[in-house]
């Protein structure tokens, strides 16, 4: 539910900027991306939206490495821009990056024996900040099994 709410907030952001947003209707099945959007019948992009707080010990976030490899393969094969969007459900910050730019940044590191690929937040672009009410709505769905207490500032 938290992820769906984060996707809704991002969809509303895109729509306010003139994008027409398409989302998978088969929500019970795995889907390749969360949003396909077009603007002005000339621009189009794919977005995978992750709604979760950054790492506690480092100003960074990431995704399942297996998914990253699939997304990267798609982005290299096709000319459709593929963006990763990270919504921090604790402080409301929203950052994004084209997956090809993240690959070129060389700033990735791995967690959980290579299962999770992560990037510093500084490798991404800030997009917007959620309202206090939106952050509180996301918090209602929090399933984190440890306390969110970030201990480090941004790392390069």
CORURTA-V581740 format. One record per residue. N is the residue number from 0. SS is DSSP state (alpha for helix, beta for strand, coil for the rest). BURIAL is 1 if it has 9 or more other C-alpha atoms within 8 Angstrom, else 0. D_CENTER is the distance of its C-alpha to the mean C-alpha in Angstrom with 2 decimals. Layout:
BEGIN
N SS BURIAL D_CENTER
N SS BURIAL D_CENTER
END
This chain:
BEGIN
0 coil 0 15.37
1 alpha 1 12.83
2 alpha 1 9.95
3 alpha 0 12.18
4 alpha 1 12.82
5 alpha 1 9.31
6 alpha 1 9.23
7 alpha 0 12.68
8 alpha 0 12.02
9 alpha 1 9.67
10 alpha 1 12.37
11 alpha 0 15.03
12 alpha 0 13.73
13 alpha 1 13.93
14 alpha 1 17.25
15 alpha 0 18.72
16 coil 0 18.33
17 coil 0 20.21
18 coil 1 17.76
19 beta 1 18.85
20 beta 1 16.11
21 beta 0 16.67
22 coil 0 15.09
23 coil 0 16.54
24 coil 0 19.68
25 coil 0 20.11
26 coil 0 17.83
27 coil 0 20.04
28 coil 0 19.35
29 coil 0 16.59
30 coil 0 14.85
31 coil 0 13.51
32 coil 0 10.67
33 coil 1 9.83
34 beta 1 11.19
35 beta 1 13.88
36 beta 1 15.13
37 beta 1 18.33
38 beta 1 20.12
39 coil 0 23.82
40 coil 0 24.35
41 coil 0 23.67
42 beta 0 19.94
43 beta 1 17.39
44 beta 1 13.84
45 beta 1 11.47
46 beta 1 7.83
47 beta 1 5.76
48 beta 1 3.82
49 beta 1 3.77
50 beta 1 6.54
51 coil 1 8.49
52 coil 1 10.59
53 coil 1 10.89
54 coil 1 13.74
55 coil 1 17.13
56 coil 0 19.08
57 coil 1 16.93
58 coil 1 14.58
59 beta 1 11.85
60 beta 1 8.93
61 beta 0 8.26
62 beta 1 8.36
63 beta 1 11.66
64 alpha 1 13.69
65 alpha 0 15.33
66 alpha 0 12.32
67 alpha 1 11.55
68 alpha 0 15.24
69 alpha 0 15.30
70 alpha 1 12.58
71 alpha 1 14.37
72 alpha 0 17.66
73 alpha 0 16.84
74 alpha 1 15.74
75 alpha 0 18.96
76 alpha 0 21.10
77 coil 0 20.19
78 coil 0 19.94
79 coil 0 17.04
80 beta 1 14.20
81 beta 1 11.00
82 beta 1 7.78
83 beta 1 4.42
84 beta 1 2.55
85 beta 1 2.90
86 beta 1 5.95
87 coil 1 8.89
88 coil 1 11.27
89 coil 1 14.17
90 coil 0 14.50
91 coil 1 12.50
92 beta 1 10.92
93 beta 1 7.96
94 beta 1 7.17
95 beta 1 6.31
96 beta 1 8.47
97 beta 1 10.44
98 alpha 1 10.48
99 alpha 1 14.21
100 alpha 0 14.08
101 alpha 1 12.26
102 alpha 0 15.03
103 alpha 0 17.65
104 alpha 0 16.74
105 coil 0 18.29
106 coil 1 16.64
107 coil 1 15.07
108 beta 0 16.64
109 beta 1 16.80
110 beta 1 17.08
111 coil 0 19.01
112 coil 0 21.38
113 coil 0 18.93
114 coil 1 16.86
115 beta 1 13.65
116 beta 1 12.71
117 beta 1 11.47
118 beta 1 11.47
119 beta 1 12.87
120 alpha 1 11.06
121 alpha 0 14.00
122 alpha 1 12.89
123 coil 1 10.25
124 beta 1 11.37
125 beta 0 11.43
126 beta 0 11.02
127 beta 0 12.56
128 beta 0 13.45
129 coil 1 13.86
130 coil 0 17.52
131 alpha 0 19.32
132 alpha 0 19.97
133 alpha 1 16.35
134 alpha 1 15.62
135 alpha 0 18.81
136 alpha 0 17.95
137 alpha 1 14.78
138 alpha 1 17.06
139 coil 0 19.43
140 coil 0 17.26
141 coil 0 16.59
142 coil 0 17.73
143 coil 0 17.30
144 coil 0 20.62
145 coil 0 20.99
146 coil 0 21.15
147 coil 0 18.37
148 coil 0 20.41
149 coil 1 18.71
150 coil 0 21.67
151 coil 1 20.74
152 coil 0 19.79
153 coil 1 17.75
154 coil 0 18.85
155 coil 0 19.36
END
